[in-house]
Amino acid sequence: MPEPFYITTAISYPNGRPHIGHAYEAIAADVIARFQRTQGRDVRLVTGTDEHGLKMVQTARVQGRDTLEFADEMSNHFRQMCDDLNISYDAFVRTTEPHHHQASIALWKAMEASGDLYLDRYEGWYSVRDEAFYDEDELIGGEGGEKLSPQGTPVEWTTEETWFFRLSRYAEPLLKLYAEQPGFIRPEGRRNEVVRFVEGGLKDLSVSRTSFDWGVPVPGSPEHVMYVWVDALTTYMTGIGFPERNGEFARFWPADIHLIGKDIVRFHAVYWPAFLMSAGLPLPRQVFGHGFLLARGEKMSKSLGNVVDPLALAERYGVDQLRYFLLREISFGQDGSYSDEAIVSRANAELANSFGNLAQRTFSMIFKNLEGVVPPPGELLQDVALLEQVRFSTSRLAAEFEQLSFSAGLEAWMAGVFACNAYVDAAAPWALRKTDPQRMAAVLGTLAEAVRHLTQAVEPVVPGAAGKLLAYLDEGRREGRVGQPQPIFPRLELDVAA
C-alpha cells in the first residue's frame, strides 16, 4: 500500500472575497500534493472555509444579510477559486456543516475529560478582525493614540463569562516538542518567534463566547459558542473523517504539513498542539508559515487600491502561468512581490520562449520530417550527456520540492530546459535534414525524450499545459505517430490598462 501523505491549507475566513494571498497558499499546497502523488504517495489535500465568529456576524449585519446565507455565498467564492486555479483538493470543509460540529464537540469533550476546561470570567483585549485575544503588553499604539493588536488591527475591551482552556499547563510540553522536533515549525525564523513567545509564559486561553450565538454550541453550556479558533483548527481532522477514529482518519492523521500564512503561526504552533495534547491525539508533523505577497513591494490594502482578484490575474495571463510565476519568483517562506510586468516577463522568458518553444519545434520537426513517428534517442556522447543533464535537473527539482524549495527546484528544472535549447542550437536538426537525415532523427528522438522528462517533472506546477502535452505524447505512442503540435504556452502581452 502506498505511503499516506496529508496536507492542509489554512481554513479561509470568508468575510470577503478571495485575494491573491489565498490563491498563493492554495496553489502552493496543490503543487505539494501533486508532487507527492508523482512520488507514489497516497495523498489527501483538505481546504475549506472558517465561517463562524463575530466578524462574520458583523459583516453580514452591515449588508443586511442573514449570516448563514452570507456564509453560503462567500464560501462558494472560495470553492470557485480553488476550482478555477486547478486545485486538486480531496475535501472542501465548511465549519457550518453538521459533521464538523460533531468533530468540534468531540474535541471539546476530550479536552474537558482531561480536566483542561473550566468556567470563569474573561476581561481583556479582543480583536474582532483577528478573532484573537491579546495581553496588554502585546498591544501597540496607533497614530491617534488608540490601542492596536500586534497586527495593527483595532482591539476592544471584552468582559464576559467564558470557558477557559488550561494553556498554561502546556508551556513545558510545547518547548519539549520544539526542541525534540526542530522541523515542527518552519521556516526557522517562525520557529524562533514561537519559542520566544512560549518561553515568556502562557496564560490560560478563553475558548468560548456568550456575546453572540454564531458558532458551535459548547456541550452542556448552550449559551456559549466555541471560540472560533477551536472549531476552525478542528477542520483539519473533520476533512478526513473525525470524530470517527478508523478509516481515513486512522490512515492520514497526523497531518504531514499544515500550510498557513505567517500571521497565524501562533494558533497552529501553540494552541493547536496544546489542544491535541489535551485530547490525547497525535500532533501534526509540520507547521509551515509562508510569507506575504506584496503588490509591487507594497502591502495590499483597499485604501491603496492595489488589492488584486487572483481569478482576474489568472484569466488575464493563464492559470498555469500564474501558478508558475508565484512558485518560481518567490523564495517560499519569505515575503515576495508581484506585478503584471513580472508575471508576463517570467512567463514569456521561461515558459513560452524556452520550454514551450522547445516542445513546439521538436514535435513540429518530427511531424513534418518524420511523418510524426518519434524516433529513439541518439547514442552519441552529446545525446547521452543531454539526457543525463535532464535527469539530473529533474531529480534536483524533486529534491528541492521535498524541502518546499520551489524556486530552487524550478531553477534546476530550467537548467535542463536551457541545456536542451543549447543542444538544439549546436545540433541544428533543420540543417541535418538534407545532409544527414539519420542523425537528424537521433537528435529529435533525444529531444523528444528530454521534453517528456521535463514535462513530467513540472506537471505539478503547470498541470493544465503539462497534462495536454503528456496526453499528446501518450496518444502518439498509442497511434505510433504524433500529430501537429499545438503551442502550450503562447506568448503573453502585458495588459497595460490593468
Secondary structure, DSSP 8 states (H G I E B T S, - for coil): ---EEEEEE--B--SS---HHHHHHHHHHHHHHHHHHHTT-EEEEEEEE---SHHHHHHHHHTT--HHHHHHHHHHHHHHHHHHTT---SEEEETTSHHHHHHHHHHHHHHHHTT-EEEEEEEEEEETTTTEEE-GGG-EE-TTS-EE-TTS-B-EEEEEEEEEE-GGGGHHHHHHHHHH-GGGEESHHHHHHHHHHHHT----EE-EESS---S-EETTEEEEEE-HHHHHHHHHHHTTTTT--SHHHHHH-S-SEEEEEGGGHHIIIIIHHHHHHHHT----S-EEEE--EEETTB---TTTT----HHHHHHHH-HHHHHHHHHHHS-TTS-EEE-HHHHHHHIIIIIIIIIIHHHHHHHHHHHHHSTT-------SHHHHHHHHHHHHHHHHHHHHHHTT-HHHHHHHHHHHHHHHHHHHHHH-HHHHHHH-HHHHHHHHHHHHHHHHHHHHHHTTTSHHHHHHHHHHHHHHHHHTS------SS------S--
